[in-house]
Amino acid sequence: MPNLPDVVLWSIPAFVLLTALEIVSYRLHPDEDAAGYETKDAVTSVSMGLGSIAFDLLWKIPIVAIYMAVYELTPARVPVLWWTIPLMLLAQDFFYYWSHRGHHVIRILWACHVVHHSSRKFNLTTALRQPWTTLTVWPFYVPLIACGVHPAALAFCSSANLVYQFWVHTERVDKLPRPFEYVLNTPSHHRVHHASQGGYLDRNFGGILILWDRLFRSFAAETERPVFGLTKNIDTYNPLRVATHEYAAIARDVRAAATWRERAGRIFRGPGWQPRPAEPASAASQGQAQEAAAGRTA
C-alpha cells in the first residue's frame, strides 16, 4: 500500500489561519457588496464539515471494499512514483469534473451536493459545508481503480483536490492574471459556480483545472456580481435539515407523482425538471371519441 500523507489533516492549521485572516479582513476593510460572514451561517458550515468527517468514515467501509475488489481483479498496476503522482492527480481531476457535473444534473445526486450550495454567503467556511451522503460519489472513480490506481493513491489525489478548492471559496481575491484564470479553477470561476443567476447555473465544475469546463463547454466567466445560494433557498441553520432537505423534497414529489414515469423523472432527471402537462385532445379526436361512445350505446 502506498505510504502517502493525509493531506487534509496536514492542511487544518492553514484552514484555520486563512479563515481567521479573512474574518479580520472583513472587519478592517468591509465590502458592502460582498456576502461576507454571518455567525449562524458560519457555524452551520463548520458543523456540516465536522459531520461529513464522521459520515465519510462510515461510507468508506463499503467503498474501500468495492475499490479493493476491483483493484484485485484488474491486472493493471500504476506505481506511486514522483512522475506518476501528477498524472494520477490529472486523471482524478478529470473524473472529479464528471462527478461534480453529474451531481448537478441528476436530482438524486444533487440531493447530496446541494448541501455545499445552500449558503447565501461565500467565504472560506463555505468550503467546509460538505454533504453527509457522499456514498453517491464513488462510482465515478471506478475507471481509475480499474486502470490500476491503488485506492490509497486515489484517496490522496481526492484529498489534494479538496484541499486545493478551499482557497477558491472567497470574495477577497479578485481575478488573477490571465494565464492562471485560463488554466486553473480560481475564486472568480468558483464564485460563478456558487451563483444562483440563470446564466451562471451549472457552470464551472472543475476542481483544480478549469480547462475541463472550457473543453466540455460548461465554462462561464464572472461578469455581473454573483448572488449566492439556491434558486429556492432554505431558511434553516439546522445541520440535519441542511443535509436532508432535498431528499425530503424528492420523497414528497415521488409520493405526489401520478405515473411511474413521473416518479422516475423526479429522481433521475434534473433538479428543476417538471413533467409536461397533459395536452388537451384535439377537436377531431374529441369528435371521434364522441362517435365511438355513441356507437357503444346504440
C-alpha positions in Angstrom: 0.0 0.0 0.0 1.4 3.4 -0.9 2.6 5.4 2.1 1.1 8.8 1.4 0.4 11.7 3.8 -3.1 12.7 5.0 -3.3 16.0 3.0 -6.5 17.2 4.7 -5.1 16.6 8.2 -1.9 18.5 7.5 -3.9 21.4 6.0 -6.1 22.0 9.0 -3.8 24.7 10.5 -3.8 26.5 7.2 -7.6 26.4 7.0 -7.9 27.9 10.5 -5.3 30.6 9.8 -6.7 31.6 6.4 -10.3 31.8 7.8 -9.2 34.0 10.7 -7.3 36.3 8.2 -10.4 36.5 6.0 -12.6 37.4 9.0 -10.2 40.1 10.1 -10.0 41.5 6.6 -13.8 42.0 6.6 -13.5 43.8 9.9 -10.7 46.1 8.7 -11.9 46.6 5.1 -15.6 45.8 4.9 -17.2 45.4 1.5 -20.9 46.3 1.4 -21.4 44.4 -1.8 -19.8 41.2 -0.6 -21.8 38.4 1.1 -19.3 38.4 3.9 -19.8 36.4 7.2 -22.8 35.7 9.4 -22.2 33.8 12.7 -25.1 31.3 12.4 -24.2 30.6 8.8 -20.5 30.0 9.5 -21.3 27.8 12.5 -23.6 25.7 10.3 -20.9 25.4 7.6 -18.4 24.2 10.2 -20.9 21.8 11.7 -21.6 20.3 8.3 -17.9 19.9 7.8 -17.4 18.1 11.1 -20.4 15.9 10.4 -19.1 15.0 7.0 -15.9 13.7 8.5 -17.9 11.3 10.7 -20.2 10.1 7.9 -17.3 9.7 5.5 -15.7 7.3 7.9 -18.9 5.2 7.7 -19.2 5.4 3.9 -15.5 4.4 3.5 -16.1 0.9 4.7 -18.2 -0.3 1.7 -16.5 2.0 -0.8 -13.0 0.8 0.1 -14.2 -2.8 -0.1 -15.6 -2.3 -3.6 -12.4 -0.4 -4.7 -10.1 -3.1 -3.3 -12.2 -5.8 -5.1 -11.9 -4.0 -8.4 -8.2 -3.4 -7.8 -7.5 -7.1 -7.1 -9.4 -8.1 -10.2 -7.5 -5.9 -12.6 -4.1 -6.9 -13.8 -3.0 -3.3 -14.3 -0.9 -1.5 -11.8 0.1 2.1 -11.6 3.2 2.6 -9.4 3.3 5.5 -7.0 6.4 7.4 -8.2 7.3 11.1 -8.4 6.2 11.2 -12.1 3.0 9.1 -11.8 1.5 11.2 -9.0 1.0 14.3 -11.2 -0.6 12.0 -13.8 -2.9 10.5 -11.2 -3.9 14.0 -10.0 -4.7 15.0 -13.5 -6.8 11.9 -14.1 -8.6 12.3 -10.7 -9.4 15.9 -11.6 -10.9 14.8 -14.9 -13.2 12.3 -13.2 -14.0 14.8 -10.5 -15.3 17.1 -13.2 -17.7 14.5 -14.4 -18.7 13.5 -10.8 -19.3 17.2 -10.0 -21.3 17.8 -13.2 -23.4 14.7 -12.6 -24.2 15.8 -9.1 -25.7 19.0 -10.6 -27.8 17.5 -13.4 -29.2 14.3 -11.7 -31.6 15.2 -8.9 -30.8 12.2 -6.6 -27.1 13.2 -6.8 -27.9 16.8 -6.4 -29.7 15.9 -3.1 -26.2 15.1 -1.9 -24.3 18.1 -3.4 -26.9 20.8 -2.8 -25.6 21.0 0.8 -22.5 22.7 -0.4 -24.5 25.3 -2.3 -27.1 26.0 0.4 -25.3 29.0 2.0 -26.1 32.5 0.8 -22.7 33.5 1.9 -19.4 32.8 0.1 -16.4 32.7 2.3 -13.8 30.2 3.4 -16.2 28.5 5.9 -18.4 27.7 2.9 -15.7 25.3 1.7 -16.3 23.3 4.9 -20.1 23.0 4.2 -19.8 19.4 2.9 -22.5 16.8 2.4 -23.1 13.8 4.7 -24.2 11.4 1.9 -21.2 11.1 -0.3 -21.9 7.5 -1.0 -23.1 8.7 -4.4 -19.6 9.8 -5.5 -17.6 6.5 -5.6 -18.9 5.1 -8.9 -17.3 7.9 -10.9 -13.8 6.8 -9.9 -14.1 3.1 -10.6 -12.4 3.5 -14.0 -9.3 4.8 -12.2 -9.2 1.8 -10.0 -9.7 -0.5 -13.0 -6.7 1.1 -14.6 -4.5 0.1 -11.7 -4.6 3.1 -9.4 -4.4 2.0 -5.8 -7.4 3.1 -3.7 -5.0 4.8 -1.3 -3.4 6.8 -4.1 -6.9 7.8 -5.3 -7.7 8.9 -1.7 -4.6 11.0 -1.7 -5.5 12.7 -5.0 -9.0 13.3 -3.9 -7.8 14.9 -0.7 -5.4 17.1 -2.6 -8.2 18.2 -4.9 -10.4 19.0 -1.9 -7.6 21.0 -0.2 -6.9 23.0 -3.3 -10.6 24.0 -3.5 -10.6 25.5 0.0 -9.0 28.8 -1.1 -11.3 29.4 -4.1 -14.2 30.0 -1.7 -13.6 33.7 -1.2 -14.7 37.1 -2.4 -11.5 38.7 -1.1 -9.5 37.6 -4.1 -10.2 39.3 -7.4 -9.3 37.9 -10.8 -5.8 36.6 -11.1 -3.5 37.1 -14.1 -4.9 35.7 -17.4 -2.8 32.6 -17.6 -3.9 31.4 -14.2 -7.5 32.2 -14.9 -7.4 30.3 -18.2 -5.9 27.1 -16.7 -6.9 26.9 -13.1 -10.1 27.0 -11.0 -9.9 30.3 -9.3 -12.1 32.3 -6.8 -13.6 34.2 -9.7 -14.6 31.0 -11.5 -15.9 29.4 -8.4 -18.0 32.4 -7.4 -19.8 31.8 -10.7 -20.3 28.2 -9.8 -21.9 29.1 -6.5 -24.1 31.8 -8.0 -27.9 31.4 -8.4 -28.4 33.6 -11.5 -29.7 31.8 -14.6 -26.7 32.5 -16.7 -24.3 31.2 -14.0 -26.3 28.0 -13.2 -24.5 24.7 -13.7 -21.2 26.2 -14.8 -17.5 25.8 -13.8 -17.4 22.3 -12.4 -13.6 22.0 -12.4 -11.8 21.1 -9.2 -8.2 22.1 -9.8 -8.3 22.8 -13.6 -10.9 25.0 -15.3 -9.7 23.6 -18.6 -12.3 20.8 -18.4 -15.1 23.3 -18.5 -13.6 25.1 -21.4 -13.2 21.8 -23.2 -16.7 20.5 -22.5 -18.5 23.8 -22.9 -19.6 24.4 -19.3 -17.5 27.5 -18.7 -18.8 30.9 -17.8 -16.7 33.9 -16.9 -17.6 36.2 -14.0 -19.2 39.3 -15.3 -22.0 40.5 -13.1 -21.7 40.1 -9.3 -22.9 36.7 -8.2 -25.9 36.2 -5.9 -25.1 33.2 -3.8 -27.3 30.4 -2.7 -30.0 28.3 -4.3 -32.7 29.3 -6.7 -35.1 28.3 -3.9 -33.2 29.0 -0.7 -33.8 27.1 2.6 -34.4 29.2 5.7 -32.7 27.0 8.3 -29.4 26.6 10.1 -30.3 23.2 11.4 -27.5 20.9 10.1 -29.8 17.8 9.9 -32.3 19.7 7.7 -29.5 21.2 5.6 -28.2 17.7 5.0 -31.5 16.1 4.1 -33.9 18.8 2.8 -33.6 17.8 -0.9 -34.1 14.1 -0.1 -37.3 15.1 1.7 -38.4 17.2 -1.3 -37.8 14.2 -3.6 -39.8 11.9 -1.4 -42.7 14.4 -1.4 -42.6 14.7 -5.2 -42.5 11.0 -5.7 -45.5 10.5 -3.4 -47.4 13.1 -5.3 -46.5 11.8 -8.8 -49.2 10.4 -11.0 -47.2 7.9 -13.0 -44.1 5.7 -12.7 -42.5 7.7 -15.5 -43.0 10.9 -13.4 -41.6 9.2 -10.3 -38.5 8.2 -12.2 -38.2 11.8 -13.6 -38.4 13.2 -10.1 -35.5 11.1 -9.1 -33.2 10.8 -12.1 -33.9 14.0 -14.2 -32.5 17.4 -13.4 -33.3 19.3 -10.1 -35.7 21.6 -11.9 -37.4 19.0 -14.1 -41.2 19.1 -14.3 -43.5 16.7 -16.2 -45.2 18.0 -19.3 -48.8 19.0 -18.7 -51.3 16.7 -20.4 -52.2 18.2 -23.8 -55.9 18.8 -24.5 -57.4 16.5 -27.0 -57.9 18.0 -30.5 -61.4 18.8 -31.8 -61.1 15.9 -34.3 -60.1 13.3 -31.7 -62.9 14.6 -29.4 -65.4 14.1 -32.2 -64.1 10.6 -32.9 -64.4 9.7 -29.2 -68.0 11.0 -29.1 -68.9 8.9 -32.2 -67.3 5.9 -30.7 -69.2 6.4 -27.5 -72.5 6.9 -29.4 -71.8 3.6 -31.3 -71.2 1.7 -28.0 -74.6 3.0 -26.6 -76.5 2.3 -29.8 
